[in-house]
């Protein structure tokens, strides 16, 4: 994106993200939720009121997805504060 203004680059990024969201919504509307997904917590690390969790998901297409979650316990209840995928 070199040679483009910052506002032009931001619009291009926003347009790409918007297109990705529309494509995902279309796919979900057409195909429904994933029914043959296998998930497992492959790592859970707890220190005090903080936890880090790794979730692996194998889907029907043979792909594996990994998500990382960070949680903090507030008022006796754990809340997800961040996710990396």
N, C-alpha and C positions, 0 to 999 in steps of 0.2 A: 504494500500500500504506500510505498514511498512516493513522494511527489504530490501527495494529496493532503489537503488541510486536515487538521485534527477533527473538525466537525464532520467533514466528509468521511473520514475513517470511522468515526463513531456511528454515523448513519449506516455505513456498510456493515459494520459488526452487528448493529441492532437489527438490520434487515435479515442478515444470515441467521441470527438467533430466532427471530420471529418465524422464518421459514422452517427452521428445525422444529419449533414447537407445533406449528400447523401440521407438518408431516407426521410427527409423533401422535398428535390427536387423531388425524385421519387413520393412521395404522391401527390405533387402539379401537376406534369406532368400528372399523371394518372387521378386525380380527378378534376383538374382545380380549379379556385378560389372559395372561399366560397360564395354561392349565397344567402343563407338564414341567413345572419348574422344581428343581431340587435345591434347597438351601441348607446351609449349615454354618454355625458359628465356629470358625476355625481357630479363633484366638480371642480370649477375654482376659483383660488385665485390669485389676482393680487396685487402686491405691487411695485409701481414705474415702473421700466422697467423690472421687473421679474414676471414670472407667474408660477404656478404649476397647472397641470391639471390631473384629474383622468378620464380615459376612461374605461367604462365597456362594454364588448361585450358578448352577448349571442349567441351561435352557434346552428346549427341544431341538434347536438347530445345531447343538454340539458346542456352542460357545459358553465360555465361563466369564462371569462378571464378578468383580470384587468391590465391595463397598467398605469403607472404614468410617466408624462412628465414634465420636467423643461424647461422653455423657457426664453430667454433674448432678449430684443429688441435692435437691432443694426441698425443704420441708418434708423430708422422708420419702420423696418421690424422685426417681431418676428422670432426667430430661435430656434429649439429644440436643447438643449445642452446635455440633458441626458434623458434616458428612463430606467425604471425599470419594469420588467414584471415577 
